[in-house]
């Protein structure tokens, strides 16, 4: 969701989206660490392949989720909804 799409949401939709994607830092940090551990083990075992790329993609998704939440938080602050 880009910044332009976020600004086009209504107030109710914006609040609902913020609730839906609110990150839980402990769980996200655990999964990111676990997935990076899988990649490091795969590199150490010299087994680069398709199954090594899946954890890298999932780490990217977790990091992108937090950036999207920050954009939503910024828009909520601008509209004084938070």
N, C-alpha and C positions, 0 to 999 in steps of 0.2 A: 504494500500500500504506500503510495508516494505521498509527499507533503500536500500536493494538490488534491488528491482524493480524500485525505484526512480533513482538509479544510471544507470540503463539500458535505461532510456528514452533518446531520442534525445533532442537536444537543443530546437527545436521548440515545441516538445511535452511537455517538461518541462515548458516552458514559458506559454503554453496554460493551463496546469494543474494548475499552480500557479494563473492564472487569474480566472480560474473556481472556485477555492475553497478559494479565498481570503476572510478572515473573516471580518465581520463588527462588531466591538466590542460592540457598543451600542445595536444593535438588538440582538446579541447573549446573552449579559448580561440580557436584558429584558426577553427573553424567558427562560433562565436558572432560573432566579428569579421567574418567573411565574410558571414554572413547579415544582420548589421546594416548592413554596407556596401551590400548589395543594397537594403535598405529605404531607406537614405539616397539612393542613386542613383535609386530609383523616385520618391521625394518630390521630388528635384531636377528630374527629368524630367517631373513632373506626370502620372505614370501610376499613380495609386492604383487598386487593383483586387484581384481575387481572388488574383493571383499575388504581390501584396505581402503578403498575410496569411499565406501559407504560410511564408515565412522567420520571421515573428513567432511563429508557432506552434512552429516548430522550435527557436527560441531558448528559448521557454518550456519545452519538453521537456528541453533540455539543462540548464537551471537546476533543474528539478524533479528530475532524475536525481541531481544532487549533493546536494540536500536529503534525498532518500530514502537515499542512501548514508550521510549523517551520522547519520540515525536508526538505521540498521543498525549503524553503528560504536558508537553509544551503547549499544545493546542488547548488542552483543558485549562491551563493557567491563563492563556490569552483570553479565553471566554469567561474566565472567573467561575468555573464550574467545580473546581476541586476544593 
